[in-house]
């Protein structure tokens, strides 16, 4: 949700955003959105039907939990004094980012492979291109 | 049924879901604006 720090850039482009989660609303509010001001809709897909419809798959256990970058990130959080929490409902479900144009056509699509996300600049560039079409 | 990742150039699949605020959302509400649709992983 790094893009939230670039709301002014989205406003300049005339773009908007929507987030989709599959967890219960309570942990989403208490963990994922804690301390964040989210001026965009956050949708709840408990059955993950839209995840499947948009082609977002589940990773393998090894794909997520044997990734050294994941453990490096956890180590970094612990060093900063953060407390690790019990994972959410399904640690294997992958997310993804899409940009749709003003007519509802997908112009950018990228699924996660693990915890990776595209750079915010890449998303902003796709939004800017679609605003110019 | 799991399908492949939705491809650029195709219409966005439906996205009609409740919001955290329990409103109904429809992707058509975003028409007229480019939009980022970000699917999140677990709440962590």
Backbone of each chain as nested JSON, in Angstrom:
{
  "chains": [
    {"id": "A", "residues": [
      {"number": 1, "name": "UNK", "atoms": {"N": [0.833, -1.21, 0.0], "CA": [0.0, 0.0, 0.0], "C": [0.864, 1.255, 0.0]}},
      {"number": 2, "name": "UNK", "atoms": {"N": [2.097, 1.104, -0.521], "CA": [3.003, 2.253, -0.584], "C": [2.425, 3.389, -1.415]}},
      {"number": 3, "name": "UNK", "atoms": {"N": [1.556, 3.022, -2.337], "CA": [1.003, 4.041, -3.226], "C": [0.204, 5.089, -2.447]}},
      {"number": 4, "name": "UNK", "atoms": {"N": [-0.234, 4.74, -1.234], "CA": [-0.979, 5.713, -0.427], "C": [-0.144, 6.957, -0.146]}},
      {"number": 5, "name": "UNK", "atoms": {"N": [1.165, 6.798, -0.124], "CA": [2.034, 7.96, 0.087], "C": [2.155, 8.849, -1.134]}},
      {"number": 6, "name": "UNK", "atoms": {"N": [1.504, 8.444, -2.223], "CA": [1.597, 9.199, -3.474], "C": [0.214, 9.659, -3.939]}},
      {"number": 7, "name": "UNK", "atoms": {"N": [-0.682, 9.859, -2.988], "CA": [-2.044, 10.255, -3.367], "C": [-2.043, 11.544, -4.184]}},
      {"number": 8, "name": "UNK", "atoms": {"N": [-1.145, 12.457, -3.853], "CA": [-1.097, 13.711, -4.598], "C": [-0.77, 13.466, -6.064]}},
      {"number": 9, "name": "UNK", "atoms": {"N": [0.053, 12.445, -6.311], "CA": [0.398, 12.124, -7.703], "C": [-0.812, 11.52, -8.42]}},
      {"number": 10, "name": "UNK", "atoms": {"N": [-1.546, 10.675, -7.724], "CA": [-2.764, 10.123, -8.323], "C": [-3.755, 11.248, -8.617]}},
      {"number": 11, "name": "UNK", "atoms": {"N": [-3.86, 12.193, -7.7], "CA": [-4.785, 13.318, -7.902], "C": [-4.372, 14.135, -9.126]}},
      {"number": 12, "name": "UNK", "atoms": {"N": [-3.066, 14.357, -9.284], "CA": [-2.578, 15.121, -10.442], "C": [-2.958, 14.433, -11.754]}},
      {"number": 13, "name": "UNK", "atoms": {"N": [-2.883, 13.111, -11.741], "CA": [-3.195, 12.329, -12.946], "C": [-4.706, 12.223, -13.158]}},
      {"number": 14, "name": "UNK", "atoms": {"N": [-5.471, 12.46, -12.103], "CA": [-6.917, 12.256, -12.174], "C": [-7.274, 10.801, -11.971]}},
      {"number": 15, "name": "UNK", "atoms": {"N": [-6.385, 10.088, -11.285], "CA": [-6.587, 8.65, -11.094], "C": [-7.133, 8.362, -9.703]}},
      {"number": 16, "name": "UNK", "atoms": {"N": [-7.616, 7.145, -9.556], "CA": [-8.105, 6.701, -8.262], "C": [-7.572, 5.289, -7.995]}},
      {"number": 17, "name": "UNK", "atoms": {"N": [-7.949, 4.736, -6.876], "CA": [-7.448, 3.413, -6.51], "C": [-8.521, 2.67, -5.735]}},
      {"number": 18, "name": "UNK", "atoms": {"N": [-8.391, 1.364, -5.744], "CA": [-9.259, 0.521, -4.927], "C": [-8.417, -0.67, -4.47]}},
      {"number": 19, "name": "UNK", "atoms": {"N": [-8.609, -1.06, -3.238], "CA": [-7.856, -2.173, -2.669], "C": [-8.814, -3.321, -2.371]}},
      {"number": 20, "name": "UNK", "atoms": {"N": [-8.305, -4.532, -2.521], "CA": [-9.123, -5.72, -2.255], "C": [-8.381, -6.588, -1.251]}},
      {"number": 21, "name": "UNK", "atoms": {"N": [-9.076, -7.03, -0.234], "CA": [-8.504, -7.922, 0.752], "C": [-9.4, -9.142, 0.908]}},
      {"number": 22, "name": "UNK", "atoms": {"N": [-8.828, -10.243, 1.402], "CA": [-9.659, -11.449, 1.603], "C": [-9.803, -11.794, 3.085]}},
      {"number": 23, "name": "UNK", "atoms": {"N": [-9.151, -11.021, 3.93], "CA": [-9.219, -11.307, 5.357], "C": [-10.491, -10.728, 5.982]}},
      {"number": 24, "name": "UNK", "atoms": {"N": [-10.764, -11.165, 7.209], "CA": [-11.874, -10.586, 7.954], "C": [-11.647, -9.087, 8.142]}},
      {"number": 25, "name": "UNK", "atoms": {"N": [-12.719, -8.311, 8.147], "CA": [-12.553, -6.863, 8.322], "C": [-11.791, -6.473, 9.595]}},
      {"number": 26, "name": "UNK", "atoms": {"N": [-11.992, -7.223, 10.674], "CA": [-11.367, -6.818, 11.942], "C": [-9.84, -6.822, 11.873]}},
      {"number": 27, "name": "UNK", "atoms": {"N": [-9.191, -7.942, 11.479], "CA": [-7.728, -7.881, 11.374], "C": [-7.241, -6.926, 10.296]}},
      {"number": 28, "name": "UNK", "atoms": {"N": [-8.04, -6.713, 9.284], "CA": [-7.635, -5.752, 8.254], "C": [-7.548, -4.355, 8.871]}},
      {"number": 29, "name": "UNK", "atoms": {"N": [-8.576, -3.989, 9.648], "CA": [-8.556, -2.669, 10.288], "C": [-7.445, -2.577, 11.322]}},
      {"number": 30, "name": "UNK", "atoms": {"N": [-7.291, -3.652, 12.129], "CA": [-6.372, -3.585, 13.266], "C": [-4.911, -3.761, 12.882]}},
      {"number": 31, "name": "UNK", "atoms": {"N": [-4.66, -4.46, 11.788], "CA": [-3.267, -4.731, 11.406], "C": [-2.885, -4.006, 10.124]}},
      {"number": 32, "name": "UNK", "atoms": {"N": [-3.54, -4.402, 9.057], "CA": [-3.129, -3.904, 7.75], "C": [-3.302, -2.394, 7.615]}},
      {"number": 33, "name": "UNK", "atoms": {"N": [-4.403, -1.881, 8.136], "CA": [-4.704, -0.465, 7.941], "C": [-4.4, 0.376, 9.176]}},
      {"number": 34, "name": "UNK", "atoms": {"N": [-3.801, -0.244, 10.19], "CA": [-3.547, 0.499, 11.43], "C": [-2.677, 1.717, 11.157]}},
      {"number": 35, "name": "UNK", "atoms": {"N": [-3.157, 2.861, 11.554], "CA": [-2.396, 4.095, 11.411], "C": [-2.378, 4.664, 10.007]}},
      {"number": 36, "name": "UNK", "atoms": {"N": [-3.102, 4.045, 9.092], "CA": [-3.113, 4.525, 7.712], "C": [-4.397, 5.295, 7.422]}},
      {"number": 37, "name": "UNK", "atoms": {"N": [-4.254, 6.344, 6.659], "CA": [-5.416, 7.058, 6.154], "C": [-5.636, 6.565, 4.727]}},
      {"number": 38, "name": "UNK", "atoms": {"N": [-6.704, 5.822, 4.517], "CA": [-6.958, 5.225, 3.2], "C": [-8.168, 5.914, 2.577]}},
      {"number": 39, "name": "UNK", "atoms": {"N": [-7.916, 6.825, 1.657], "CA": [-9.034, 7.583, 1.073], "C": [-9.689, 6.877, -0.106]}},
      {"number": 40, "name": "UNK", "atoms": {"N": [-9.427, 5.591, -0.251], "CA": [-9.967, 4.809, -1.36], "C": [-10.766, 3.624, -0.806]}},
      {"number": 41, "name": "UNK", "atoms": {"N": [-11.647, 3.07, -1.623], "CA": [-12.42, 1.909, -1.134], "C": [-11.52, 0.714, -0.831]}},
      {"number": 42, "name": "UNK", "atoms": {"N": [-11.834, 0.021, 0.233], "CA": [-11.181, -1.251, 0.555], "C": [-12.277, -2.312, 0.505]}},
      {"number": 43, "name": "UNK", "atoms": {"N": [-12.152, -3.221, -0.453], "CA": [-13.186, -4.228, -0.679], "C": [-12.811, -5.526, 0.017]}},
      {"number": 44, "name": "UNK", "atoms": {"N": [-13.827, -6.264, 0.403], "CA": [-13.602, -7.52, 1.123], "C": [-14.123, -8.683, 0.275]}},
      {"number": 45, "name": "UNK", "atoms": {"N": [-13.226, -9.59, -0.064], "CA": [-13.57, -10.771, -0.857], "C": [-13.2, -12.009, -0.044]}},
      {"number": 46, "name": "UNK", "atoms": {"N": [-14.059, -12.388, 0.884], "CA": [-13.753, -13.512, 1.776], "C": [-13.607, -14.824, 1.01]}},
      {"number": 47, "name": "UNK", "atoms": {"N": [-14.361, -14.962, -0.063], "CA": [-14.316, -16.219, -0.833], "C": [-13.218, -16.21, -1.888]}},
      {"number": 48, "name": "UNK", "atoms": {"N": [-12.603, -15.079, -2.09], "CA": [-11.509, -14.911, -3.066], "C": [-11.946, -15.221, -4.5]}},
      {"number": 49, "name": "UNK", "atoms": {"N": [-13.212, -15.035, -4.777], "CA": [-13.688, -15.269, -6.144], "C": [-13.077, -14.273, -7.121]}},
      {"number": 50, "name": "UNK", "atoms": {"N": [-12.931, -13.02, -6.664], "CA": [-12.345, -12.037, -7.582], "C": [-10.846, -12.269, -7.736]}},
      {"number": 51, "name": "UNK", "atoms": {"N": [-10.191, -12.748, -6.7], "CA": [-8.766, -13.09, -6.848], "C": [-8.611, -14.102, -7.98]}},
      {"number": 52, "name": "UNK", "atoms": {"N": [-9.478, -15.116, -7.965], "CA": [-9.389, -16.152, -9.007], "C": [-9.788, -15.575, -10.367]}},
      {"number": 53, "name": "UNK", "atoms": {"N": [-10.833, -14.761, -10.385], "CA": [-11.314, -14.215, -11.655], "C": [-10.27, -13.319, -12.313]}},
      {"number": 54, "name": "UNK", "atoms": {"N": [-9.451, -12.649, -11.467], "CA": [-8.412, -11.777, -12.03], "C": [-7.111, -12.562, -12.248]}},
      {"number": 55, "name": "UNK", "atoms": {"N": [-7.124, -13.844, -11.946], "CA": [-5.993, -14.721, -12.248], "C": [-4.915, -14.754, -11.188]}},
      {"number": 56, "name": "UNK", "atoms": {"N": [-5.25, -14.4, -9.961], "CA": [-4.246, -14.388, -8.889], "C": [-4.254, -15.74, -8.185]}},
      {"number": 57, "name": "UNK", "atoms": {"N": [-3.11, -16.381, -8.162], "CA": [-3.027, -17.749, -7.661], "C": [-2.476, -17.782, -6.241]}},
      {"number": 58, "name": "UNK", "atoms": {"N": [-2.464, -18.974, -5.691], "CA": [-1.805, -19.219, -4.415], "C": [-0.41, -19.742, -4.703]}},
      {"number": 59, "name": "UNK", "atoms": {"N": [0.544, -19.321, -3.89], "CA": [1.911, -19.796, -4.02], "C": [2.031, -21.173, -3.375]}},
      {"number": 60, "name": "UNK", "atoms": {"N": [3.166, -21.806, -3.591], "CA": [3.483, -23.019, -2.835], "C": [4.028, -22.597, -1.47]}},
      {"number": 61, "name": "UNK", "atoms": {"N": [4.033, -23.522, -0.517], "CA": [4.616, -23.242, 0.797], "C": [6.079, -22.834, 0.634]}},
      {"number": 62, "name": "UNK", "atoms": {"N": [6.8, -23.57, -0.188], "CA": [8.214, -23.262, -0.388], "C": [8.393, -21.891, -1.029]}},
      {"number": 63, "name": "UNK", "atoms": {"N": [7.49, -21.555, -1.94], "CA": [7.603, -20.286, -2.641], "C": [7.55, -19.092, -1.711]}},
      {"number": 64, "name": "UNK", "atoms": {"N": [6.801, -19.222, -0.631], "CA": [6.674, -18.116, 0.324], "C": [7.648, -18.269, 1.478]}},
      {"number": 65, "name": "UNK", "atoms": {"N": [7.6, -19.427, 2.138], "CA": [8.298, -19.557, 3.425], "C": [9.764, -19.935, 3.304]}},
      {"number": 66, "name": "UNK", "atoms": {"N": [10.199, -20.382, 2.123], "CA": [11.624, -20.675, 1.951], "C": [12.344, -19.563, 1.208]}},
      {"number": 67, "name": "UNK", "atoms": {"N": [11.678, -18.451, 1.069], "CA": [12.31, -17.313, 0.401], "C": [13.175, -16.56, 1.418]}},
      {"number": 68, "name": "UNK", "atoms": {"N": [14.49, -16.523, 1.221], "CA": [15.357, -15.841, 2.195], "C": [15.022, -14.368, 2.378]}},
      {"number": 69, "name": "UNK", "atoms": {"N": [14.421, -13.747, 1.358], "CA": [14.064, -12.323, 1.494], "C": [12.967, -12.115, 2.534]}},
      {"number": 70, "name": "UNK", "atoms": {"N": [12.079, -13.12, 2.64], "CA": [11.036, -13.024, 3.663], "C": [11.665, -13.006, 5.047]}},
      {"number": 71, "name": "UNK", "atoms": {"N": [12.619, -13.915, 5.277], "CA": [13.244, -14.002, 6.602], "C": [14.115, -12.776, 6.873]}},
      {"number": 72, "name": "UNK", "atoms": {"N": [14.718, -12.247, 5.823], "CA": [15.502, -11.015, 5.994], "C": [14.587, -9.868, 6.417]}},
      {"number": 73, "name": "UNK", "atoms": {"N": [13.383, -9.84, 5.833], "CA": [12.44, -8.77, 6.187], "C": [11.972, -8.926, 7.631]}},
      {"number": 74, "name": "UNK", "atoms": {"N": [11.67, -10.165, 8.029], "CA": [11.268, -10.398, 9.417], "C": [12.382, -9.989, 10.376]}},
      {"number": 75, "name": "UNK", "atoms": {"N": [13.628, -10.349, 10.02], "CA": [14.763, -9.983, 10.873], "C": [14.864, -8.464, 11.001]}},
      {"number": 76, "name": "UNK", "atoms": {"N": [14.645, -7.778, 9.892], "CA": [14.699, -6.318, 9.902], "C": [13.622, -5.736, 10.813]}},
      {"number": 77, "name": "UNK", "atoms": {"N": [12.428, -6.316, 10.764], "CA": [11.336, -5.84, 11.628], "C": [11.677, -6.055, 13.1]}},
      {"number": 78, "name": "UNK", "atoms": {"N": [12.244, -7.225, 13.406], "CA": [12.602, -7.513, 14.796], "C": [13.683, -6.558, 15.29]}},
      {"number": 79, "name": "UNK", "atoms": {"N": [14.658, -6.275, 14.434], "CA": [15.73, -5.344, 14.807], "C": [15.14, -3.968, 15.115]}},
      {"number": 80, "name": "UNK", "atoms": {"N": [14.101, -3.597, 14.386], "CA": [13.471, -2.284, 14.616], "C": [12.534, -2.308, 15.819]}},
      {"number": 81, "name": "UNK", "atoms": {"N": [12.456, -3.459, 16.474], "CA": [11.658, -3.538, 17.697], "C": [10.205, -3.878, 17.478]}},
      {"number": 82, "name": "UNK", "atoms": {"N": [9.857, -4.253, 16.245], "CA": [8.457, -4.593, 15.984], "C": [8.18, -6.02, 16.44]}},
      {"number": 83, "name": "UNK", "atoms": {"N": [6.96, -6.216, 16.842], "CA": [6.539, -7.529, 17.325], "C": [5.921, -8.301, 16.163]}},
      {"number": 84, "name": "UNK", "atoms": {"N": [6.383, -9.518, 15.968], "CA": [5.801, -10.331, 14.897], "C": [4.444, -10.85, 15.347]}},
      {"number": 85, "name": "UNK", "atoms": {"N": [3.511, -10.861, 14.404], "CA": [2.156, -11.31, 14.732], "C": [1.866, -12.613, 14.013]}},
      {"number": 86, "name": "UNK", "atoms": {"N": [0.847, -13.275, 14.518], "CA": [0.405, -14.491, 13.852], "C": [-0.066, -14.144, 12.441]}},
      {"number": 87, "name": "UNK", "atoms": {"N": [0.341, -14.915, 11.438], "CA": [-0.052, -14.567, 10.075], "C": [-1.568, -14.59, 9.889]}},
      {"number": 88, "name": "UNK", "atoms": {"N": [-2.006, -13.928, 8.839], "CA": [-3.431, -13.873, 8.531], "C": [-3.947, -15.212, 8.043]}},
      {"number": 89, "name": "UNK", "atoms": {"N": [-5.106, -15.186, 7.43], "CA": [-5.826, -16.423, 7.179], "C": [-5.166, -17.329, 6.145]}},
      {"number": 90, "name": "UNK", "atoms": {"N": [-4.516, -16.794, 5.178], "CA": [-3.888, -17.636, 4.158], "C": [-2.626, -16.94, 3.677]}},
      {"number": 91, "name": "UNK", "atoms": {"N": [-1.497, -17.442, 4.14], "CA": [-0.227, -16.782, 3.801], "C": [0.212, -17.103, 2.372]}},
      {"number": 92, "name": "UNK", "atoms": {"N": [-0.473, -18.028, 1.727], "CA": [-0.045, -18.438, 0.391], "C": [-0.764, -17.692, -0.732]}},
      {"number": 93, "name": "UNK", "atoms": {"N": [-1.883, -17.055, -0.401], "CA": [-2.615, -16.331, -1.441], "C": [-1.795, -15.115, -1.872]}},
      {"number": 94, "name": "UNK", "atoms": {"N": [-1.558, -15.023, -3.157], "CA": [-0.78, -13.91, -3.697], "C": [-1.685, -12.769, -4.122]}},
      {"number": 95, "name": "UNK", "atoms": {"N": [-1.131, -11.579, -4.055], "CA": [-1.851, -10.397, -4.509], "C": [-1.406, -9.998, -5.902]}},
      {"number": 96, "name": "UNK", "atoms": {"N": [-1.807, -8.834, -6.3], "CA": [-1.412, -8.35, -7.617], "C": [-1.881, -6.925, -7.818]}},
      {"number": 97, "name": "UNK", "atoms": {"N": [-1.337, -6.293, -8.835], "CA": [-1.678, -4.902, -9.143], "C": [-2.101, -4.778, -10.597]}},
      {"number": 98, "name": "UNK", "atoms": {"N": [-3.159, -4.038, -10.793], "CA": [-3.706, -3.83, -12.135], "C": [-4.008, -2.343, -12.307]}},
      {"number": 99, "name": "UNK", "atoms": {"N": [-3.838, -1.886, -13.524], "CA": [-4.296, -0.536, -13.863], "C": [-5.341, -0.69, -14.944]}},
      {"number": 100, "name": "UNK", "atoms": {"N": [-6.463, -0.031, -14.743], "CA": [-7.511, -0.048, -15.77], "C": [-7.709, 1.381, -16.256]}},
      {"number": 101, "name": "UNK", "atoms": {"N": [-8.022, 1.495, -17.53], "CA": [-8.16, 2.835, -18.097], "C": [-9.569, 3.376, -17.852]}},
      {"number": 102, "name": "UNK", "atoms": {"N": [-9.831, 4.528, -18.442], "CA": [-11.109, 5.209, -18.169], "C": [-12.313, 4.437, -18.685]}},
      {"number": 103, "name": "UNK", "atoms": {"N": [-12.041, 3.502, -19.615], "CA": [-13.136, 2.701, -20.177], "C": [-13.258, 1.336, -19.505]}},
      {"number": 104, "name": "UNK", "atoms": {"N": [-12.418, 1.086, -18.52], "CA": [-12.5, -0.197, -17.834], "C": [-11.68, -1.301, -18.48]}},
      {"number": 105, "name": "UNK", "atoms": {"N": [-10.733, -0.926, -19.343], "CA": [-9.862, -1.906, -19.992], "C": [-8.572, -2.031, -19.182]}},
      {"number": 106, "name": "UNK", "atoms": {"N": [-8.142, -3.263, -18.981], "CA": [-6.894, -3.496, -18.252], "C": [-5.721, -3.044, -19.126]}},
      {"number": 107, "name": "UNK", "atoms": {"N": [-4.868, -2.2, -18.582], "CA": [-3.704, -1.727, -19.35], "C": [-2.405, -2.144, -18.677]}},
      {"number": 108, "name": "UNK", "atoms": {"N": [-2.489, -2.692, -17.492], "CA": [-1.289, -3.134, -16.774], "C": [-1.721, -4.241, -15.827]}},
      {"number": 109, "name": "UNK", "atoms": {"N": [-0.955, -5.303, -15.778], "CA": [-1.288, -6.42, -14.886], "C": [-0.007, -7.048, -14.375]}},
      {"number": 110, "name": "UNK", "atoms": {"N": [0.08, -7.212, -13.087], "CA": [1.251, -7.893, -12.521], "C": [0.833, -8.626, -11.253]}},
      {"number": 111, "name": "UNK", "atoms": {"N": [1.107, -9.905, -11.238], "CA": [0.827, -10.714, -10.05], "C": [2.068, -10.785, -9.19]}},
      {"number": 112, "name": "UNK", "atoms": {"N": [1.868, -10.947, -7.896], "CA": [2.991, -11.202, -7.016], "C": [3.522, -12.61, -7.259]}},
      {"number": 113, "name": "UNK", "atoms": {"N": [4.797, -12.791, -7.011], "CA": [5.389, -14.133, -6.979], "C": [5.589, -14.57, -5.538]}},
      {"number": 114, "name": "UNK", "atoms": {"N": [5.777, -13.591, -4.667], "CA": [5.851, -13.833, -3.215], "C": [5.431, -12.524, -2.552]}},
      {"number": 115, "name": "UNK", "atoms": {"N": [6.344, -11.832, -1.843], "CA": [5.972, -10.564, -1.216], "C": [6.304, -9.363, -2.097]}},
      {"number": 116, "name": "UNK", "atoms": {"N": [6.651, -9.616, -3.337], "CA": [7.105, -8.533, -4.199], "C": [5.936, -7.685, -4.693]}},
      {"number": 117, "name": "UNK", "atoms": {"N": [6.216, -6.417, -4.878], "CA": [5.262, -5.49, -5.484], "C": [6.019, -4.659, -6.51]}},
      {"number": 118, "name": "UNK", "atoms": {"N": [5.347, -4.228, -7.574], "CA": [6.047, -3.368, -8.534], "C": [6.386, -2.032, -7.892]}},
      {"number": 119, "name": "UNK", "atoms": {"N": [7.432, -1.378, -8.386], "CA": [7.737, -0.042, -7.869], "C": [6.553, 0.896, -8.089]}},
      {"number": 120, "name": "UNK", "atoms": {"N": [6.354, 1.808, -7.131], "CA": [5.232, 2.75, -7.252], "C": [5.353, 3.546, -8.549]}},
      {"number": 121, "name": "UNK", "atoms": {"N": [6.594, 3.883, -8.929], "CA": [6.798, 4.646, -10.16], "C": [6.26, 3.916, -11.383]}},
      {"number": 122, "name": "UNK", "atoms": {"N": [6.356, 2.602, -11.387], "CA": [5.848, 1.81, -12.515], "C": [4.318, 1.897, -12.577]}},
      {"number": 123, "name": "UNK", "atoms": {"N": [3.686, 1.86, -11.418], "CA": [2.218, 1.964, -11.37], "C": [1.77, 3.364, -11.782]}},
      {"number": 124, "name": "UNK", "atoms": {"N": [2.482, 4.379, -11.28], "CA": [2.12, 5.762, -11.634], "C": [2.297, 5.995, -13.13]}},
      {"number": 125, "name": "UNK", "atoms": {"N": [3.342, 5.417, -13.709], "CA": [3.563, 5.569, -15.155], "C": [2.423, 4.94, -15.943]}},
      {"number": 126, "name": "UNK", "atoms": {"N": [1.963, 3.776, -15.508], "CA": [0.847, 3.118, -16.201], "C": [-0.429, 3.95, -16.068]}},
      {"number": 127, "name": "UNK", "atoms": {"N": [-0.637, 4.515, -14.881], "CA": [-1.822, 5.363, -14.677], "C": [-1.728, 6.615, -15.553]}},
      {"number": 128, "name": "UNK", "atoms": {"N": [-0.535, 7.189, -15.612], "CA": [-0.368, 8.409, -16.414], "C": [-0.624, 8.104, -17.892]}},
      {"number": 129, "name": "UNK", "atoms": {"N": [-0.078, 7.008, -18.386], "CA": [-0.293, 6.647, -19.8], "C": [-1.778, 6.472, -20.099]}},
      {"number": 130, "name": "UNK", "atoms": {"N": [-2.46, 5.826, -19.174], "CA": [-3.888, 5.564, -19.434], "C": [-4.713, 6.842, -19.319]}},
      {"number": 131, "name": "UNK", "atoms": {"N": [-4.184, 7.837, -18.605], "CA": [-4.923, 9.093, -18.498], "C": [-4.764, 9.923, -19.763]}},
      {"number": 132, "name": "UNK", "atoms": {"N": [-3.735, 9.619, -20.564], "CA": [-3.456, 10.391, -21.771], "C": [-4.12, 9.797, -23.004]}},
      {"number": 133, "name": "UNK", "atoms": {"N": [-4.549, 8.529, -22.895], "CA": [-5.15, 7.856, -24.074], "C": [-6.487, 8.472, -24.418]}}
    ]},
    {"id": "B", "residues": [
      {"number": 1, "name": "UNK", "atoms": {"N": [-12.967, -21.632, -10.418], "CA": [-11.984, -22.041, -11.408], "C": [-10.912, -20.971, -11.526]}},
      {"number": 2, "name": "UNK", "atoms": {"N": [-9.654, -21.386, -11.485], "CA": [-8.563, -20.431, -11.599], "C": [-8.233, -20.22, -13.068]}},
      {"number": 3, "name": "UNK", "atoms": {"N": [-8.111, -18.979, -13.444], "CA": [-7.764, -18.662, -14.824], "C": [-6.4, -17.994, -14.81]}},
      {"number": 4, "name": "UNK", "atoms": {"N": [-5.854, -17.758, -15.983], "CA": [-4.595, -17.044, -16.056], "C": [-4.789, -15.589, -15.682]}},
      {"number": 5, "name": "UNK", "atoms": {"N": [-3.664, -14.936, -15.446], "CA": [-3.712, -13.521, -15.077], "C": [-4.417, -12.734, -16.176]}},
      {"number": 6, "name": "UNK", "atoms": {"N": [-5.329, -11.879, -15.771], "CA": [-6.071, -11.091, -16.752], "C": [-5.082, -10.268, -17.576]}},
      {"number": 7, "name": "UNK", "atoms": {"N": [-5.276, -10.272, -18.874], "CA": [-4.276, -9.688, -19.763], "C": [-4.634, -8.256, -20.149]}},
      {"number": 8, "name": "UNK", "atoms": {"N": [-3.604, -7.41, -20.28], "CA": [-3.851, -6.059, -20.785], "C": [-4.553, -6.099, -22.135]}},
      {"number": 9, "name": "UNK", "atoms": {"N": [-5.447, -5.163, -22.328], "CA": [-6.21, -5.097, -23.567], "C": [-7.607, -5.677, -23.429]}},
      {"number": 10, "name": "UNK", "atoms": {"N": [-7.827, -6.397, -22.333], "CA": [-9.142, -6.998, -22.106], "C": [-9.925, -6.186, -21.07]}},
      {"number": 11, "name": "UNK", "atoms": {"N": [-11.251, -6.254, -21.138], "CA": [-12.046, -5.58, -20.102], "C": [-11.738, -6.161, -18.721]}},
      {"number": 12, "name": "UNK", "atoms": {"N": [-11.725, -5.3, -17.722], "CA": [-11.487, -5.771, -16.357], "C": [-12.619, -6.7, -15.933]}},
      {"number": 13, "name": "UNK", "atoms": {"N": [-12.285, -7.817, -15.284], "CA": [-13.343, -8.697, -14.763], "C": [-14.196, -7.962, -13.73]}},
      {"number": 14, "name": "UNK", "atoms": {"N": [-15.359, -8.515, -13.426], "CA": [-16.23, -7.857, -12.44], "C": [-15.528, -7.693, -11.088]}},
      {"number": 15, "name": "UNK", "atoms": {"N": [-15.934, -6.659, -10.381], "CA": [-15.375, -6.404, -9.053], "C": [-16.493, -5.794, -8.206]}},
      {"number": 16, "name": "UNK", "atoms": {"N": [-17.482, -6.623, -7.936], "CA": [-18.626, -6.156, -7.152], "C": [-18.553, -6.821, -5.789]}},
      {"number": 17, "name": "UNK", "atoms": {"N": [-18.135, -6.059, -4.81], "CA": [-17.873, -6.581, -3.472], "C": [-18.301, -5.566, -2.432]}},
      {"number": 18, "name": "UNK", "atoms": {"N": [-18.521, -6.039, -1.202], "CA": [-18.767, -5.071, -0.119], "C": [-17.458, -4.383, 0.273]}},
      {"number": 19, "name": "UNK", "atoms": {"N": [-17.584, -3.172, 0.75], "CA": [-16.417, -2.465, 1.272], "C": [-16.307, -2.727, 2.775]}},
      {"number": 20, "name": "UNK", "atoms": {"N": [-15.19, -2.312, 3.342], "CA": [-15.03, -2.424, 4.794], "C": [-16.13, -1.671, 5.527]}},
      {"number": 21, "name": "UNK", "atoms": {"N": [-16.623, -0.626, 4.877], "CA": [-17.7, 0.167, 5.476], "C": [-19.071, -0.428, 5.176]}},
      {"number": 22, "name": "UNK", "atoms": {"N": [-19.063, -1.629, 4.564], "CA": [-20.294, -2.366, 4.253], "C": [-21.128, -1.727, 3.151]}},
      {"number": 23, "name": "UNK", "atoms": {"N": [-20.531, -0.81, 2.389], "CA": [-21.202, -0.32, 1.19], "C": [-20.981, -1.337, 0.077]}},
      {"number": 24, "name": "UNK", "atoms": {"N": [-21.779, -1.238, -0.965], "CA": [-21.522, -2.055, -2.14], "C": [-20.668, -1.251, -3.102]}},
      {"number": 25, "name": "UNK", "atoms": {"N": [-19.762, -1.927, -3.762], "CA": [-18.873, -1.262, -4.712], "C": [-19.059, -1.913, -6.064]}},
      {"number": 26, "name": "UNK", "atoms": {"N": [-18.988, -1.104, -7.086], "CA": [-19.053, -1.61, -8.444], "C": [-17.946, -0.939, -9.24]}},
      {"number": 27, "name": "UNK", "atoms": {"N": [-17.189, -1.741, -9.963], "CA": [-16.076, -1.196, -10.736], "C": [-16.536, -0.099, -11.697]}},
      {"number": 28, "name": "UNK", "atoms": {"N": [-17.765, -0.189, -12.127], "CA": [-18.288, 0.831, -13.039], "C": [-18.27, 2.211, -12.387]}},
      {"number": 29, "name": "UNK", "atoms": {"N": [-18.237, 2.247, -11.062], "CA": [-18.179, 3.537, -10.362], "C": [-16.892, 4.294, -10.694]}},
      {"number": 30, "name": "UNK", "atoms": {"N": [-15.888, 3.583, -11.155], "CA": [-14.597, 4.213, -11.437], "C": [-14.485, 4.697, -12.876]}},
      {"number": 31, "name": "UNK", "atoms": {"N": [-15.494, 4.383, -13.712], "CA": [-15.423, 4.779, -15.118], "C": [-15.148, 6.266, -15.239]}},
      {"number": 32, "name": "UNK", "atoms": {"N": [-14.302, 6.593, -16.199], "CA": [-13.952, 7.989, -16.408], "C": [-12.641, 8.361, -15.748]}},
      {"number": 33, "name": "UNK", "atoms": {"N": [-12.113, 7.448, -14.936], "CA": [-10.834, 7.694, -14.274], "C": [-9.939, 6.47, -14.457]}},
      {"number": 34, "name": "UNK", "atoms": {"N": [-8.673, 6.679, -14.763], "CA": [-7.759, 5.535, -14.651], "C": [-7.696, 5.104, -13.2]}},
      {"number": 35, "name": "UNK", "atoms": {"N": [-7.575, 3.821, -12.987], "CA": [-7.635, 3.334, -11.606], "C": [-6.633, 2.219, -11.372]}},
      {"number": 36, "name": "UNK", "atoms": {"N": [-6.05, 2.257, -10.197], "CA": [-5.214, 1.162, -9.721], "C": [-6.096, 0.214, -8.918]}},
      {"number": 37, "name": "UNK", "atoms": {"N": [-6.062, -1.053, -9.272], "CA": [-6.772, -2.078, -8.498], "C": [-5.704, -2.961, -7.873]}},
      {"number": 38, "name": "UNK", "atoms": {"N": [-5.604, -2.91, -6.57], "CA": [-4.527, -3.603, -5.873], "C": [-5.107, -4.685, -4.966]}},
      {"number": 39, "name": "UNK", "atoms": {"N": [-4.773, -5.92, -5.295], "CA": [-5.204, -7.06, -4.479], "C": [-4.13, -7.316, -3.427]}},
      {"number": 40, "name": "UNK", "atoms": {"N": [-4.537, -7.342, -2.182], "CA": [-3.6, -7.461, -1.071], "C": [-3.398, -8.909, -0.678]}},
      {"number": 41, "name": "UNK", "atoms": {"N": [-2.285, -9.152, -0.001], "CA": [-2.071, -10.46, 0.607], "C": [-2.73, -10.475, 1.983]}},
      {"number": 42, "name": "UNK", "atoms": {"N": [-2.389, -11.437, 2.806], "CA": [-3.016, -11.554, 4.12], "C": [-2.739, -10.323, 4.978]}},
      {"number": 43, "name": "UNK", "atoms": {"N": [-3.576, -10.154, 5.996], "CA": [-3.491, -8.927, 6.802], "C": [-2.217, -8.868, 7.629]}},
      {"number": 44, "name": "UNK", "atoms": {"N": [-1.523, -9.992, 7.765], "CA": [-0.212, -9.961, 8.442], "C": [-0.31, -9.894, 9.938]}}
    ]}
  ]
}
